[in-house]
Amino acid sequence: LSFEYYGRYIQVAESEDGMVAVARCGHYSDLCRYNPRNAERLRGLPAQLFVQAMRASSQWLASTGDCPVVGHSAEQLAEVKQPALVCFSMHRVRCQMHTLKASQNLQAALPGAAGSVAEWATREEITAGVV
């Protein structure tokens, strides 16, 4: 995941086209399409600063690979005492991080989690499950 979310953009930023190329690929092209000012922001960002941030983020993400969910250890999650309802609504999105298994891991690690992880598709279904 760390390569998918960060590493591949490091390679692009370090290429000859630098930040212009970053603005044309993957997640960043979507951001630029939705808000054209983002392309200008990316082009104005020094590639070395972008690469530094991507490397730090990549290393952090990779370091949490043994956690029940990315970024949160079992010990941290065990400290959450509030009731929780975990739902999974990302089934239509092809994402390696936001998976049904990740939702189930989160639910299992939260002492106050109620019920079981449900796979809801709409806001109405989620609301119906919470009420």
C-alpha positions as CSV (number, residue, x, y, z in Angstrom):
1,L,0.0,0.0,0.0
2,S,2.8,2.4,0.8
3,F,4.0,2.2,-2.8
4,E,0.5,2.5,-4.2
5,Y,-0.3,5.6,-2.2
6,Y,3.1,7.3,-2.0
7,G,6.0,5.5,-3.7
8,R,4.7,5.7,-7.2
9,Y,4.4,9.4,-7.0
10,I,8.0,9.7,-5.7
11,Q,9.2,8.1,-8.9
12,V,7.1,10.5,-11.0
13,A,8.2,13.6,-9.1
14,E,11.8,12.6,-9.5
15,S,11.3,12.2,-13.3
16,E,12.3,14.8,-15.8
17,D,8.8,16.3,-15.9
18,G,8.7,16.4,-12.1
19,M,5.6,18.0,-10.5
20,V,3.9,18.6,-13.9
21,A,3.9,14.8,-14.3
22,V,2.6,14.3,-10.8
23,A,-0.4,16.6,-11.7
24,R,-1.2,14.3,-14.6
25,C,-1.3,11.0,-12.9
26,G,-3.6,9.0,-10.6
27,H,-5.1,10.7,-7.6
28,Y,-3.5,14.0,-8.4
29,S,-5.0,14.2,-11.8
30,D,-8.4,13.8,-10.2
31,L,-7.7,16.5,-7.7
32,C,-6.6,18.8,-10.5
33,R,-9.6,18.0,-12.6
34,Y,-12.0,18.8,-9.7
35,N,-10.2,22.0,-8.9
36,P,-7.9,23.4,-11.6
37,R,-6.0,25.5,-9.0
38,N,-4.6,22.3,-7.6
39,A,-2.5,21.9,-10.8
40,E,-1.0,25.3,-10.3
41,R,-0.3,24.4,-6.6
42,L,1.4,21.2,-7.6
43,R,3.5,22.8,-10.3
44,G,4.7,25.4,-7.8
45,L,5.7,22.9,-5.2
46,P,9.4,22.0,-5.2
47,A,9.7,18.3,-6.1
48,Q,12.2,17.7,-3.3
49,L,9.6,18.8,-0.7
50,F,6.9,16.7,-2.3
51,V,9.3,13.7,-2.4
52,Q,10.3,14.2,1.3
53,A,6.6,14.3,2.4
54,M,5.8,11.2,0.3
55,R,8.8,9.3,1.7
56,A,7.8,10.1,5.3
57,S,4.2,9.1,4.6
58,S,5.2,5.9,2.8
59,Q,7.5,4.9,5.7
60,W,4.8,5.6,8.3
61,L,2.2,3.6,6.3
62,A,4.6,0.7,5.9
63,S,5.4,0.7,9.6
64,T,1.8,0.1,10.5
65,G,1.4,-3.1,8.5
66,D,1.1,-5.3,11.5
67,C,-1.7,-3.2,13.1
68,P,-5.3,-4.3,13.0
69,V,-6.0,-1.3,10.9
70,V,-3.5,1.1,9.3
71,G,-2.1,3.5,11.8
72,H,-3.6,2.2,14.9
73,S,-2.2,-0.5,17.1
74,A,-4.3,-3.1,19.0
75,E,-3.3,-1.4,22.2
76,Q,-4.5,2.0,21.0
77,L,-7.8,0.6,19.8
78,A,-8.3,-1.3,23.0
79,E,-8.3,2.1,24.8
80,V,-11.4,3.3,22.9
81,K,-14.2,2.6,25.4
82,Q,-17.1,4.3,23.6
83,P,-19.7,2.2,21.8
84,A,-19.0,1.8,18.1
85,L,-20.7,0.5,15.1
86,V,-18.4,-0.4,12.3
87,C,-19.8,-0.6,8.8
88,F,-18.3,-1.4,5.5
89,S,-19.5,0.6,2.5
90,M,-16.5,0.6,0.2
91,H,-17.5,-2.6,-1.7
92,R,-17.8,-0.7,-5.0
93,V,-14.4,0.9,-4.7
94,R,-11.3,-1.1,-5.6
95,C,-9.1,-0.1,-2.7
96,Q,-6.5,-2.2,-1.0
97,M,-6.8,-0.4,2.2
98,H,-10.5,0.1,2.8
99,T,-11.5,-3.6,2.7
100,L,-14.2,-5.7,4.5
101,K,-11.3,-7.4,6.3
102,A,-10.0,-4.1,7.6
103,S,-13.4,-3.2,8.9
104,Q,-13.7,-6.6,10.6
105,N,-10.3,-6.1,12.1
106,L,-11.3,-2.8,13.5
107,Q,-14.6,-4.2,14.9
108,A,-12.7,-7.0,16.6
109,A,-10.2,-4.6,18.2
110,L,-12.7,-2.1,19.6
111,P,-14.0,-3.3,23.0
112,G,-17.2,-1.2,22.6
113,A,-18.0,-2.4,19.1
114,A,-21.6,-3.6,18.8
115,G,-22.9,-6.4,16.6
116,S,-20.9,-7.5,13.6
117,V,-19.6,-5.7,10.6
118,A,-22.3,-5.2,8.0
119,E,-21.8,-4.5,4.4
120,W,-24.1,-1.5,3.7
121,A,-24.2,0.2,0.3
122,T,-26.2,3.3,0.9
123,R,-26.5,6.1,3.5
124,E,-30.1,4.9,4.2
125,E,-28.9,1.4,5.0
126,I,-26.2,2.8,7.2
127,T,-28.7,5.0,9.0
128,A,-31.1,2.2,9.4
129,G,-28.4,0.0,11.0
130,V,-27.4,2.7,13.5
131,V,-30.9,3.6,14.7
